[in-house]
Amino acid sequence: MLRSRSIDCPYCGEPIEVEIESTDEAQRYIEDCQVCCRPIEFELRPGARGGRLRVFRDDECAGAFTIPLHSAALKVFGKPV
């Protein structure tokens, strides 16, 4: 099942909509930002409460965002924004 999520690009900071496929397996893939066209790395980890989506720059881990898939709350390094 695909779910739509709004995230902020870790490069340009613009909000973009992405489609996340819910599965029981961990996933890691790269998708280009719809605004600046830079490669965003996505890491999906399933969990009991819906799992977690980690969004970060392809060139470093410093721009990492973690988004709980069970809610729309956005966290940066585990802290609410």
C-alpha positions as CSV (number, residue, x, y, z in Angstrom):
1,M,0.0,0.0,0.0
2,L,1.3,3.5,-0.9
3,R,1.1,6.3,1.6
4,S,1.7,10.0,0.8
5,R,4.0,11.9,3.1
6,S,5.1,15.5,3.1
7,I,8.8,15.9,3.9
8,D,11.3,18.8,3.7
9,C,14.1,18.2,1.3
10,P,17.4,17.9,3.2
11,Y,19.2,20.0,0.5
12,C,16.9,22.9,-0.4
13,G,14.5,22.7,2.6
14,E,11.4,22.9,0.4
15,P,8.4,20.7,1.3
16,I,7.7,17.9,-1.1
17,E,5.2,15.1,-1.3
18,V,6.6,11.5,-1.6
19,E,4.9,8.2,-1.9
20,I,6.0,5.6,0.7
21,E,5.3,1.9,0.1
22,S,4.4,0.1,3.3
23,T,5.9,-3.4,3.5
24,D,7.1,-5.7,6.3
25,E,10.7,-5.5,5.1
26,A,13.3,-2.7,5.5
27,Q,13.9,-0.6,2.4
28,R,16.5,1.8,1.3
29,Y,16.2,3.8,-2.0
30,I,17.1,7.1,-3.6
31,E,14.6,9.6,-5.1
32,D,15.3,13.0,-6.6
33,C,13.8,16.1,-5.0
34,Q,11.0,17.5,-7.1
35,V,12.2,21.0,-6.5
36,C,16.1,21.0,-6.7
37,C,16.6,17.5,-8.3
38,R,19.2,16.4,-5.8
39,P,19.2,12.8,-4.7
40,I,17.4,12.2,-1.4
41,E,18.1,8.9,0.4
42,F,15.1,7.2,2.0
43,E,15.4,4.4,4.6
44,L,12.2,2.7,5.8
45,R,12.2,0.5,8.8
46,P,9.0,-1.3,9.7
47,G,7.9,-1.5,13.3
48,A,5.0,-2.4,15.6
49,R,3.6,1.2,15.5
50,G,3.9,1.7,11.7
51,G,7.7,2.0,11.4
52,R,10.0,4.9,10.7
53,L,11.1,6.7,7.6
54,R,14.6,8.2,7.6
55,V,15.3,10.9,5.0
56,F,18.8,12.2,4.4
57,R,21.2,13.6,1.9
58,D,23.0,11.2,-0.3
59,D,26.4,12.9,0.4
60,E,26.3,12.9,4.2
61,C,24.2,11.9,7.2
62,A,24.2,15.4,8.7
63,G,20.9,16.4,7.1
64,A,19.0,13.3,8.4
65,F,15.3,13.5,9.3
66,T,13.3,10.8,11.0
67,I,9.5,10.6,10.4
68,P,7.3,8.2,12.4
69,L,5.0,6.6,9.8
70,H,2.1,6.3,12.2
71,S,1.8,10.1,12.5
72,A,2.6,13.2,10.6
73,A,5.1,14.5,13.2
74,L,8.5,15.4,11.8
75,K,11.6,14.8,13.9
76,V,15.2,15.8,13.3
77,F,17.6,13.3,15.0
78,G,14.7,12.1,17.2
79,K,13.8,15.6,18.4
80,P,10.4,17.3,17.5
81,V,10.8,20.2,15.1
